Amino acid sequence: MSEMLYPINPNRSVPWNNLPLLPIRKELYQTIEILEKLGDFLLTHKITTLKNQKSEIYQHTKQNIVIIQVFAL
C-alpha cells in the first residue's frame, strides 16, 4: 500500500487537468439539438403522466359505478 497509484496535485489552487472553469458558457450546452431533445423528453413525460392519471381515474370511476350498483340493489 506504500506505492502511490496516482500522483497528488502539488498546487491545489490550480486545476489538476485542463477542465474548463465553471460555470461554463451557455453556448456550449444551450444548443438547438439539446433543447429539442429536452422538449421531446418533457412532452413524453407529460403524456405518460396524463395516461397514468387517465388510467387511475378510469379505475376509480369503474369502482364507484360498481359500488353505486351494489347500493341500488
PLY file of the C-alpha trace (Angstrom):
ply
format ascii 1.0
element vertex 73
property float x
property float y
property float z
element edge 72
property int vertex1
property int vertex2
end_header
0.00 0.00 0.00
3.04 2.27 0.13
3.06 2.55 -3.66
1.09 5.59 -4.90
-1.48 4.71 -7.53
-1.73 8.27 -8.82
0.23 11.48 -8.23
-1.04 14.15 -5.87
-1.63 17.65 -7.17
1.10 19.78 -5.58
-0.67 23.11 -6.17
-4.30 22.91 -5.05
-5.13 26.39 -6.33
-4.67 25.23 -9.94
-6.84 22.54 -11.58
-5.12 19.21 -11.97
-6.24 18.77 -15.56
-7.46 21.06 -18.34
-11.12 21.17 -17.34
-12.89 24.45 -18.14
-13.71 26.79 -15.30
-17.27 26.66 -14.01
-19.82 27.89 -14.86
-19.32 27.01 -18.48
-20.56 29.22 -21.30
-24.24 28.79 -22.20
-23.35 28.42 -25.88
-21.79 25.05 -25.07
-24.92 23.48 -23.62
-27.83 25.58 -24.89
-27.90 24.35 -28.46
-30.94 23.71 -30.62
-30.34 19.94 -30.61
-30.16 19.76 -26.82
-33.20 21.98 -26.35
-35.18 19.89 -28.88
-34.27 16.68 -27.03
-35.23 18.29 -23.73
-38.57 19.34 -25.23
-39.18 15.82 -26.56
-38.38 14.34 -23.15
-40.69 16.76 -21.33
-43.51 16.09 -23.80
-43.10 12.32 -23.46
-43.02 12.62 -19.67
-46.18 14.76 -19.65
-48.04 12.36 -21.98
-47.03 9.38 -19.82
-48.18 11.19 -16.69
-51.53 12.03 -18.28
-52.01 8.42 -19.43
-51.33 7.17 -15.89
-53.77 9.69 -14.43
-56.39 8.71 -17.02
-55.97 5.05 -16.08
-56.33 5.86 -12.36
-59.44 7.99 -12.97
-60.97 5.21 -15.09
-60.30 2.60 -12.39
-61.77 4.82 -9.65
-64.82 5.58 -11.79
-65.32 1.89 -12.54
-65.08 1.05 -8.82
-67.55 3.81 -7.94
-70.04 2.55 -10.53
-69.83 -0.96 -9.05
-70.40 0.45 -5.55
-73.38 2.50 -6.75
-74.86 -0.57 -8.47
-74.46 -2.60 -5.26
-76.25 0.09 -3.24
-79.00 0.24 -5.86
-79.77 -3.45 -5.38
0 1
1 2
2 3
3 4
4 5
5 6
6 7
7 8
8 9
9 10
10 11
11 12
12 13
13 14
14 15
15 16
16 17
17 18
18 19
19 20
20 21
21 22
22 23
23 24
24 25
25 26
26 27
27 28
28 29
29 30
30 31
31 32
32 33
33 34
34 35
35 36
36 37
37 38
38 39
39 40
40 41
41 42
42 43
43 44
44 45
45 46
46 47
47 48
48 49
49 50
50 51
51 52
52 53
53 54
54 55
55 56
56 57
57 58
58 59
59 60
60 61
61 62
62 63
63 64
64 65
65 66
66 67
67 68
68 69
69 70
70 71
71 72
